[in-house]
């Protein structure tokens, strides 16, 4: 049984290829503090440039790079390039635009 202070991380598309080339399995388990972590902190820990991540799914729900990820969560990192209809169906389109505006200190686009 996995430790309570770990999360499961999966990589998709080009991120999967990037991590496979580094001999990193997908899925993988990594330790996080009991207080949790964020998508950008996890990306940095794994050596993934944050600009190569468009969406973070936590337990099947899209969230921002700075939203909390807690021990026991299942996380998927998705790079830019998801086709249009899937962006809408998965919730990436609206969420990533809002996140991009917050990350740059600007208002999200209308």
ABEGO torsion letter per residue (X at the ends): XBBAABBBBBBBEAAAAAAAAAGBBOBBBBBBBAAEBBAAAAAAAAGBBAAABABBBBGGBBBBAABBBBBGBBBBBBBBGBBAAAAAAAGAAAAAAAAAAAAAGBBBBX
